[in-house]
Amino acid sequence: MNAARGETAVLLGGERRRACLTLGALAEIETGLGVDGLAAVAERMKTLSAKDLMVVLTAVLCGGGESAPDVAGVDPREAAVAVAQAFAAAAA
């Protein structure tokens, strides 16, 4: 993991994976959530649906280097923790 880049290790289904909130991931999140701008993303993150959570998780896993992450079957609690870790690592 490259902490200087904002990468973090997340545990999903017993598998260690890399997540990173990149500019590309932010753009994917905006598009996936149907919002425009970081303020709108922040507001939408307060009330994510399960589908929205998977959009965000997919984006941060892509930011971590996965080309087509499979998030089907990921426990929602693990997904929420992974997303929170990715955002925290980006802010550090």
MOPAC internal coordinates of N, CA, C and O (Angstrom, degrees):
PM7 1SCF
backbone

  N    0.0000 0     0.00 0     0.00 0    0    0    0
  C    1.4426 1     0.00 0     0.00 0    1    0    0
  C    1.5259 1   109.75 1     0.00 0    2    1    0
  O    1.2310 1   121.44 1   -37.29 1    3    2    1
  N    1.2936 1   114.86 1   142.71 1    3    2    1
  C    1.4566 1   120.92 1   178.00 1    5    3    2
  C    1.5258 1   108.29 1  -110.55 1    6    5    3
  O    1.2310 1   120.73 1   -88.21 1    7    6    5
  N    1.3146 1   116.21 1    91.79 1    7    6    5
  C    1.4715 1   121.13 1  -177.07 1    9    7    6
  C    1.5268 1   111.52 1   -61.90 1   10    9    7
  O    1.2310 1   119.78 1   148.44 1   11   10    9
  N    1.3275 1   118.03 1   -31.56 1   11   10    9
  C    1.4591 1   120.46 1   179.06 1   13   11   10
  C    1.5248 1   110.99 1   -64.37 1   14   13   11
  O    1.2310 1   120.27 1   153.64 1   15   14   13
  N    1.3187 1   117.08 1   -26.36 1   15   14   13
  C    1.4634 1   122.21 1   178.21 1   17   15   14
  C    1.5276 1   111.59 1   -88.63 1   18   17   15
  O    1.2310 1   120.28 1   170.90 1   19   18   17
  N    1.3243 1   117.06 1    -9.10 1   19   18   17
  C    1.4537 1   120.92 1  -179.03 1   21   19   18
  C    1.5127 1   113.80 1    92.37 1   22   21   19
  O    1.2310 1   120.38 1  -166.20 1   23   22   21
  N    1.3266 1   116.88 1    13.80 1   23   22   21
  C    1.4648 1   120.82 1   178.84 1   25   23   22
  C    1.5168 1   109.98 1   -77.61 1   26   25   23
  O    1.2310 1   120.98 1   -31.95 1   27   26   25
  N    1.3175 1   115.73 1   148.05 1   27   26   25
  C    1.4541 1   120.94 1   176.72 1   29   27   26
  C    1.5225 1   109.05 1  -143.38 1   30   29   27
  O    1.2310 1   120.75 1   -28.98 1   31   30   29
  N    1.3058 1   116.18 1   151.02 1   31   30   29
  C    1.4608 1   121.57 1   175.66 1   33   31   30
  C    1.5157 1   108.00 1   -89.55 1   34   33   31
  O    1.2310 1   120.79 1   -49.54 1   35   34   33
  N    1.3346 1   116.09 1   130.46 1   35   34   33
  C    1.4588 1   121.32 1   178.18 1   37   35   34
  C    1.5200 1   108.27 1  -122.49 1   38   37   35
  O    1.2310 1   120.76 1   -28.27 1   39   38   37
  N    1.3104 1   116.15 1   151.73 1   39   38   37
  C    1.4569 1   121.47 1  -179.78 1   41   39   38
  C    1.5169 1   108.79 1  -109.29 1   42   41   39
  O    1.2310 1   120.80 1   -63.01 1   43   42   41
  N    1.3253 1   116.07 1   116.99 1   43   42   41
  C    1.4580 1   122.26 1   179.97 1   45   43   42
  C    1.5281 1   108.86 1  -129.44 1   46   45   43
  O    1.2310 1   120.54 1   -64.67 1   47   46   45
  N    1.3169 1   116.57 1   115.33 1   47   46   45
  C    1.4564 1   120.27 1   179.61 1   49   47   46
  C    1.5095 1   113.31 1    61.34 1   50   49   47
  O    1.2310 1   120.81 1  -146.58 1   51   50   49
  N    1.3203 1   116.05 1    33.42 1   51   50   49
  C    1.4625 1   120.57 1  -179.97 1   53   51   50
  C    1.5165 1   113.95 1    80.51 1   54   53   51
  O    1.2310 1   119.89 1  -179.57 1   55   54   53
  N    1.3143 1   117.81 1     0.43 1   55   54   53
  C    1.4543 1   122.75 1  -179.25 1   57   55   54
  C    1.5231 1   110.11 1  -108.10 1   58   57   55
  O    1.2310 1   120.91 1   -48.06 1   59   58   57
  N    1.3215 1   115.87 1   131.94 1   59   58   57
  C    1.4578 1   121.23 1   177.16 1   61   59   58
  C    1.5236 1   108.85 1   -82.32 1   62   61   59
  O    1.2310 1   121.05 1   -54.63 1   63   62   61
  N    1.3295 1   115.59 1   125.37 1   63   62   61
  C    1.4584 1   121.35 1  -178.84 1   65   63   62
  C    1.5219 1   109.23 1  -131.73 1   66   65   63
  O    1.2310 1   121.12 1   -19.64 1   67   66   65
  N    1.3270 1   115.46 1   160.36 1   67   66   65
  C    1.4664 1   121.27 1  -178.16 1   69   67   66
  C    1.5233 1   109.11 1  -100.63 1   70   69   67
  O    1.2310 1   120.74 1   -45.79 1   71   70   69
  N    1.3141 1   116.19 1   134.21 1   71   70   69
  C    1.4639 1   122.28 1   176.97 1   73   71   70
  C    1.5166 1   108.98 1  -127.15 1   74   73   71
  O    1.2310 1   121.00 1   -32.86 1   75   74   73
  N    1.3327 1   115.70 1   147.14 1   75   74   73
  C    1.4600 1   120.09 1   179.40 1   77   75   74
  C    1.5247 1   109.02 1  -156.19 1   78   77   75
  O    1.2310 1   121.03 1   -49.29 1   79   78   77
  N    1.2993 1   115.64 1   130.71 1   79   78   77
  C    1.4599 1   122.02 1   178.05 1   81   79   78
  C    1.5267 1   108.54 1   -89.01 1   82   81   79
  O    1.2310 1   121.06 1   -91.42 1   83   82   81
  N    1.3107 1   115.57 1    88.58 1   83   82   81
  C    1.4661 1   122.07 1   179.82 1   85   83   82
  C    1.5278 1   109.63 1   -92.32 1   86   85   83
  O    1.2310 1   120.66 1    -7.24 1   87   86   85
  N    1.3276 1   116.34 1   172.76 1   87   86   85
  C    1.4641 1   119.58 1   174.25 1   89   87   86
  C    1.5211 1   110.60 1   -62.04 1   90   89   87
  O    1.2310 1   120.77 1   142.17 1   91   90   89
  N    1.3323 1   116.14 1   -37.83 1   91   90   89
  C    1.4609 1   119.90 1   177.03 1   93   91   90
  C    1.5169 1   111.40 1   -63.39 1   94   93   91
  O    1.2310 1   120.59 1   139.62 1   95   94   93
  N    1.3314 1   116.49 1   -40.38 1   95   94   93
  C    1.4667 1   120.80 1   177.93 1   97   95   94
  C    1.5260 1   109.87 1   -64.27 1   98   97   95
  O    1.2310 1   120.16 1   138.29 1   99   98   97
  N    1.3281 1   117.29 1   -41.71 1   99   98   97
  C    1.4603 1   119.88 1   177.42 1  101   99   98
  C    1.5243 1   111.49 1   -61.31 1  102  101   99
  O    1.2310 1   120.41 1   139.57 1  103  102  101
  N    1.3210 1   116.83 1   -40.43 1  103  102  101
  C    1.4677 1   120.34 1   178.15 1  105  103  102
  C    1.5295 1   110.38 1   -64.39 1  106  105  103
  O    1.2310 1   120.49 1   138.57 1  107  106  105
  N    1.3301 1   116.66 1   -41.43 1  107  106  105
  C    1.4687 1   120.63 1   177.30 1  109  107  106
  C    1.5289 1   110.74 1   -63.10 1  110  109  107
  O    1.2310 1   120.71 1   140.39 1  111  110  109
  N    1.3109 1   116.26 1   -39.61 1  111  110  109
  C    1.4716 1   120.57 1   179.20 1  113  111  110
  C    1.5228 1   110.01 1   -64.62 1  114  113  111
  O    1.2310 1   120.26 1   133.20 1  115  114  113
  N    1.3313 1   117.12 1   -46.80 1  115  114  113
  C    1.4697 1   120.34 1   177.80 1  117  115  114
  C    1.5254 1   110.71 1   -55.65 1  118  117  115
  O    1.2310 1   120.78 1   131.19 1  119  118  117
  N    1.3269 1   116.11 1   -48.81 1  119  118  117
  C    1.4610 1   120.87 1  -178.83 1  121  119  118
  C    1.5227 1   110.98 1   -64.55 1  122  121  119
  O    1.2310 1   120.45 1   132.75 1  123  122  121
  N    1.3204 1   116.74 1   -47.25 1  123  122  121
  C    1.4580 1   121.34 1  -177.82 1  125  123  122
  C    1.5130 1   113.79 1   -64.04 1  126  125  123
  O    1.2310 1   120.66 1   147.33 1  127  126  125
  N    1.3246 1   116.34 1   -32.67 1  127  126  125
  C    1.4648 1   120.64 1   179.67 1  129  127  126
  C    1.5251 1   112.06 1   -91.10 1  130  129  127
  O    1.2310 1   120.69 1   172.33 1  131  130  129
  N    1.3289 1   116.29 1    -7.67 1  131  130  129
  C    1.4595 1   120.28 1   178.97 1  133  131  130
  C    1.5119 1   113.52 1    68.56 1  134  133  131
  O    1.2310 1   120.89 1  -143.25 1  135  134  133
  N    1.3411 1   115.90 1    36.75 1  135  134  133
  C    1.4556 1   120.76 1   179.31 1  137  135  134
  C    1.5194 1   109.63 1  -123.49 1  138  137  135
  O    1.2310 1   120.80 1   -12.83 1  139  138  137
  N    1.3242 1   116.07 1   167.17 1  139  138  137
  C    1.4572 1   121.16 1  -178.83 1  141  139  138
  C    1.5216 1   109.38 1  -128.79 1  142  141  139
  O    1.2310 1   120.67 1   -65.96 1  143  142  141
  N    1.3201 1   116.33 1   114.04 1  143  142  141
  C    1.4547 1   120.94 1   176.01 1  145  143  142
  C    1.5164 1   113.33 1   102.07 1  146  145  143
  O    1.2310 1   121.98 1   -24.07 1  147  146  145
  N    1.3281 1   113.81 1   155.93 1  147  146  145
  C    1.4640 1   120.21 1  -177.03 1  149  147  146
  C    1.5213 1   112.73 1   -66.90 1  150  149  147
  O    1.2310 1   120.13 1   145.60 1  151  150  149
  N    1.3200 1   117.35 1   -34.40 1  151  150  149
  C    1.4627 1   119.73 1   178.31 1  153  151  150
  C    1.5219 1   110.26 1   -63.44 1  154  153  151
  O    1.2310 1   120.59 1   139.55 1  155  154  153
  N    1.3249 1   116.47 1   -40.45 1  155  154  153
  C    1.4652 1   120.56 1   178.66 1  157  155  154
  C    1.5208 1   111.00 1   -67.89 1  158  157  155
  O    1.2310 1   120.31 1   142.95 1  159  158  157
  N    1.3365 1   117.01 1   -37.05 1  159  158  157
  C    1.4711 1   120.16 1   175.81 1  161  159  158
  C    1.5281 1   109.39 1   -62.16 1  162  161  159
  O    1.2310 1   120.33 1   132.53 1  163  162  161
  N    1.3253 1   116.98 1   -47.47 1  163  162  161
  C    1.4662 1   121.09 1  -178.87 1  165  163  162
  C    1.5233 1   111.03 1   -59.36 1  166  165  163
  O    1.2310 1   120.43 1   137.79 1  167  166  165
  N    1.3181 1   116.78 1   -42.21 1  167  166  165
  C    1.4600 1   120.38 1   179.81 1  169  167  166
  C    1.5270 1   110.81 1   -66.20 1  170  169  167
  O    1.2310 1   120.67 1   136.51 1  171  170  169
  N    1.3158 1   116.32 1   -43.49 1  171  170  169
  C    1.4745 1   120.86 1  -178.81 1  173  171  170
  C    1.5207 1   111.69 1   -66.58 1  174  173  171
  O    1.2310 1   120.16 1   148.09 1  175  174  173
  N    1.3345 1   117.31 1   -31.91 1  175  174  173
  C    1.4658 1   121.53 1  -179.12 1  177  175  174
  C    1.5324 1   111.17 1   -64.04 1  178  177  175
  O    1.2310 1   119.96 1   161.40 1  179  178  177
  N    1.3194 1   117.68 1   -18.60 1  179  178  177
  C    1.4669 1   120.99 1   179.91 1  181  179  178
  C    1.5140 1   112.26 1   -71.46 1  182  181  179
  O    1.2310 1   119.87 1   156.69 1  183  182  181
  N    1.3367 1   117.85 1   -23.31 1  183  182  181
  C    1.4677 1   121.59 1  -175.98 1  185  183  182
  C    1.5272 1   111.12 1  -137.25 1  186  185  183
  O    1.2310 1   120.38 1  -123.88 1  187  186  185
  N    1.3141 1   116.89 1    56.12 1  187  186  185
  C    1.4597 1   120.73 1  -178.59 1  189  187  186
  C    1.5234 1   111.53 1   -73.00 1  190  189  187
  O    1.2310 1   121.30 1   -42.14 1  191  190  189
  N    1.3153 1   115.13 1   137.86 1  191  190  189
  C    1.4636 1   120.35 1   168.79 1  193  191  190
  C    1.5255 1   107.24 1   -82.87 1  194  193  191
  O    1.2310 1   120.41 1    -7.81 1  195  194  193
  N    1.3094 1   116.81 1   172.19 1  195  194  193
  C    1.4661 1   120.49 1   177.34 1  197  195  194
  C    1.5310 1   110.34 1   -61.02 1  198  197  195
  O    1.2310 1   120.73 1   140.19 1  199  198  197
  N    1.3252 1   116.21 1   -39.81 1  199  198  197
  C    1.4689 1   120.76 1   178.25 1  201  199  198
  C    1.5250 1   110.44 1   -63.02 1  202  201  199
  O    1.2310 1   120.57 1   135.62 1  203  202  201
  N    1.3327 1   116.51 1   -44.38 1  203  202  201
  C    1.4630 1   120.92 1   178.13 1  205  203  202
  C    1.5208 1   111.43 1   -60.76 1  206  205  203
  O    1.2310 1   120.77 1   138.65 1  207  206  205
  N    1.3209 1   116.14 1   -41.35 1  207  206  205
  C    1.4624 1   120.92 1   179.69 1  209  207  206
  C    1.5237 1   110.60 1   -60.29 1  210  209  207
  O    1.2310 1   120.03 1   139.63 1  211  210  209
  N    1.3230 1   117.54 1   -40.37 1  211  210  209
  C    1.4586 1   121.32 1   178.97 1  213  211  210
  C    1.5250 1   111.17 1   -68.47 1  214  213  211
  O    1.2310 1   120.03 1   145.95 1  215  214  213
  N    1.3371 1   117.55 1   -34.05 1  215  214  213
  C    1.4684 1   121.59 1   175.32 1  217  215  214
  C    1.5229 1   109.59 1   -61.38 1  218  217  215
  O    1.2310 1   120.84 1   132.20 1  219  218  217
  N    1.3213 1   116.00 1   -47.80 1  219  218  217
  C    1.4653 1   120.72 1  -178.56 1  221  219  218
  C    1.5276 1   110.65 1   -66.74 1  222  221  219
  O    1.2310 1   120.28 1   136.31 1  223  222  221
  N    1.3236 1   117.08 1   -43.69 1  223  222  221
  C    1.4682 1   120.70 1   178.57 1  225  223  222
  C    1.5253 1   110.74 1   -59.82 1  226  225  223
  O    1.2310 1   120.41 1   133.84 1  227  226  225
  N    1.3157 1   116.82 1   -46.16 1  227  226  225
  C    1.4632 1   120.48 1   178.84 1  229  227  226
  C    1.5223 1   110.81 1   -58.24 1  230  229  227
  O    1.2310 1   120.47 1   136.71 1  231  230  229
  N    1.3188 1   116.71 1   -43.29 1  231  230  229
  C    1.4707 1   120.88 1  -178.78 1  233  231  230
  C    1.5242 1   111.93 1   -63.15 1  234  233  231
  O    1.2310 1   119.70 1   135.93 1  235  234  233
  N    1.3309 1   118.18 1   -44.07 1  235  234  233
  C    1.4721 1   119.21 1  -177.93 1  237  235  234
  C    1.5276 1   111.16 1   -73.20 1  238  237  235
  O    1.2310 1   119.91 1   151.52 1  239  238  237
  N    1.3300 1   117.78 1   -28.48 1  239  238  237
  C    1.4657 1   119.56 1   174.43 1  241  239  238
  C    1.5309 1   110.59 1   -70.42 1  242  241  239
  O    1.2310 1   120.57 1   141.20 1  243  242  241
  N    1.3334 1   116.52 1   -38.80 1  243  242  241
  C    1.4677 1   119.76 1   173.85 1  245  243  242
  C    1.5250 1   110.15 1   -62.07 1  246  245  243
  O    1.2310 1   120.82 1   138.42 1  247  246  245
  N    1.3366 1   116.04 1   -41.58 1  247  246  245
  C    1.4622 1   120.40 1   176.40 1  249  247  246
  C    1.5171 1   112.24 1   -60.56 1  250  249  247
  O    1.2310 1   120.81 1   151.74 1  251  250  249
  N    1.3222 1   116.05 1   -28.26 1  251  250  249
  C    1.4590 1   121.36 1   177.65 1  253  251  250
  C    1.5070 1   113.82 1   -83.16 1  254  253  251
  O    1.2310 1   120.55 1   175.69 1  255  254  253
  N    1.3318 1   116.56 1    -4.31 1  255  254  253
  C    1.4628 1   119.20 1   174.43 1  257  255  254
  C    1.5154 1   115.66 1   117.97 1  258  257  255
  O    1.2310 1   119.18 1   173.98 1  259  258  257
  N    1.3200 1   119.17 1    -6.02 1  259  258  257
  C    1.4619 1   120.18 1   178.26 1  261  259  258
  C    1.5241 1   108.82 1   -78.50 1  262  261  259
  O    1.2310 1   120.66 1   -42.99 1  263  262  261
  N    1.3387 1   116.34 1   137.01 1  263  262  261
  C    1.4595 1   118.66 1  -177.36 1  265  263  262
  C    1.5210 1   113.32 1   -84.27 1  266  265  263
  O    1.2310 1   119.80 1   143.55 1  267  266  265
  N    1.3017 1   117.99 1   -36.45 1  267  266  265
  C    1.4658 1   120.84 1   179.30 1  269  267  266
  C    1.5247 1   108.19 1  -147.22 1  270  269  267
  O    1.2310 1   120.53 1  -106.50 1  271  270  269
  N    1.3376 1   116.59 1    73.50 1  271  270  269
  C    1.4628 1   119.00 1  -174.24 1  273  271  270
  C    1.5291 1   112.65 1   -64.20 1  274  273  271
  O    1.2310 1   121.24 1   -43.27 1  275  274  273
  N    1.3145 1   115.24 1   136.73 1  275  274  273
  C    1.4627 1   121.65 1   176.17 1  277  275  274
  C    1.5259 1   107.03 1   -92.45 1  278  277  275
  O    1.2310 1   120.75 1   -68.51 1  279  278  277
  N    1.3260 1   116.17 1   111.49 1  279  278  277
  C    1.4639 1   120.33 1  -179.69 1  281  279  278
  C    1.5223 1   111.94 1  -109.29 1  282  281  279
  O    1.2310 1   120.73 1  -177.90 1  283  282  281
  N    1.3291 1   116.22 1     2.10 1  283  282  281
  C    1.4629 1   119.72 1   177.59 1  285  283  282
  C    1.5259 1   108.72 1   -62.88 1  286  285  283
  O    1.2310 1   120.97 1   -47.93 1  287  286  285
  N    1.2899 1   115.74 1   132.07 1  287  286  285
  C    1.4569 1   119.99 1   178.53 1  289  287  286
  C    1.5189 1   114.81 1    85.57 1  290  289  287
  O    1.2310 1   119.81 1   178.96 1  291  290  289
  N    1.3244 1   117.98 1    -1.04 1  291  290  289
  C    1.4668 1   120.37 1   177.42 1  293  291  290
  C    1.5194 1   108.29 1   -70.17 1  294  293  291
  O    1.2310 1   120.79 1   -46.53 1  295  294  293
  N    1.3138 1   116.09 1   133.47 1  295  294  293
  C    1.4586 1   121.40 1   177.63 1  297  295  294
  C    1.5301 1   108.73 1   -61.60 1  298  297  295
  O    1.2310 1   119.90 1   -50.53 1  299  298  297
  N    1.3380 1   117.79 1   129.47 1  299  298  297
  C    1.4636 1   119.79 1  -177.69 1  301  299  298
  C    1.5247 1   113.93 1   -58.76 1  302  301  299
  O    1.2310 1   120.16 1   146.77 1  303  302  301
  N    1.3220 1   117.29 1   -33.23 1  303  302  301
  C    1.4700 1   119.16 1   177.83 1  305  303  302
  C    1.5158 1   110.75 1   -66.56 1  306  305  303
  O    1.2310 1   120.36 1   138.33 1  307  306  305
  N    1.3489 1   116.92 1   -41.67 1  307  306  305
  C    1.4586 1   120.28 1   177.56 1  309  307  306
  C    1.5260 1   109.97 1   -65.04 1  310  309  307
  O    1.2310 1   120.66 1   140.68 1  311  310  309
  N    1.3285 1   116.35 1   -39.32 1  311  310  309
  C    1.4664 1   120.32 1   178.98 1  313  311  310
  C    1.5209 1   110.67 1   -61.65 1  314  313  311
  O    1.2310 1   120.46 1   135.50 1  315  314  313
  N    1.3288 1   116.72 1   -44.50 1  315  314  313
  C    1.4680 1   120.96 1  -179.68 1  317  315  314
  C    1.5241 1   111.09 1   -63.37 1  318  317  315
  O    1.2310 1   120.32 1   138.38 1  319  318  317
  N    1.3110 1   116.99 1   -41.62 1  319  318  317
  C    1.4654 1   120.92 1   178.62 1  321  319  318
  C    1.5244 1   109.88 1   -64.66 1  322  321  319
  O    1.2310 1   120.21 1   136.47 1  323  322  321
  N    1.3248 1   117.21 1   -43.53 1  323  322  321
  C    1.4652 1   121.39 1  -179.30 1  325  323  322
  C    1.5235 1   111.17 1   -62.03 1  326  325  323
  O    1.2310 1   120.51 1   135.93 1  327  326  325
  N    1.3286 1   116.63 1   -44.07 1  327  326  325
  C    1.4611 1   120.80 1   178.67 1  329  327  326
  C    1.5249 1   110.15 1   -63.42 1  330  329  327
  O    1.2310 1   120.28 1   135.86 1  331  330  329
  N    1.3207 1   117.07 1   -44.14 1  331  330  329
  C    1.4673 1   120.98 1   178.77 1  333  331  330
  C    1.5291 1   110.47 1   -61.15 1  334  333  331
  O    1.2310 1   120.33 1   138.59 1  335  334  333
  N    1.3230 1   116.97 1   -41.41 1  335  334  333
  C    1.4706 1   120.57 1   178.74 1  337  335  334
  C    1.5261 1   110.67 1   -62.82 1  338  337  335
  O    1.2310 1   119.96 1   138.41 1  339  338  337
  N    1.3285 1   117.68 1   -41.59 1  339  338  337
  C    1.4595 1   121.11 1  -179.10 1  341  339  338
  C    1.5298 1   110.77 1   -64.16 1  342  341  339
  O    1.2310 1   120.41 1   137.16 1  343  342  341
  N    1.3271 1   116.82 1   -42.84 1  343  342  341
  C    1.4669 1   120.12 1   178.58 1  345  343  342
  C    1.5236 1   110.51 1   -67.15 1  346  345  343
  O    1.2310 1   119.93 1   140.24 1  347  346  345
  N    1.3305 1   117.75 1   -39.76 1  347  346  345
  C    1.4678 1   120.85 1   179.39 1  349  347  346
  C    1.5192 1   111.17 1   -65.54 1  350  349  347
  O    1.2310 1   120.59 1   139.11 1  351  350  349
  N    1.3234 1   116.48 1   -40.89 1  351  350  349
  C    1.4700 1   119.91 1   179.71 1  353  351  350
  C    1.5262 1   111.00 1   -64.93 1  354  353  351
  O    1.2310 1   120.52 1   144.30 1  355  354  353
  N    1.3306 1   116.61 1   -35.70 1  355  354  353
  C    1.4649 1   120.19 1   178.95 1  357  355  354
  C    1.5254 1   111.37 1   -68.13 1  358  357  355
  O    1.2310 1   120.46 1   150.78 1  359  358  357
  N    1.3175 1   116.72 1   -29.22 1  359  358  357
  C    1.4700 1   121.44 1  -177.42 1  361  359  358
  C    1.5238 1   111.62 1   -86.01 1  362  361  359
  O    1.2310 1   120.24 1   165.39 1  363  362  361
  N    1.3207 1   117.14 1   -14.61 1  363  362  361
  C    1.4728 1   120.49 1  -175.99 1  365  363  362
  C    1.5041 1   112.50 1   -75.51 1  366  365  363
  O    1.2310 1   120.10 1   180.00 1  367  366  365

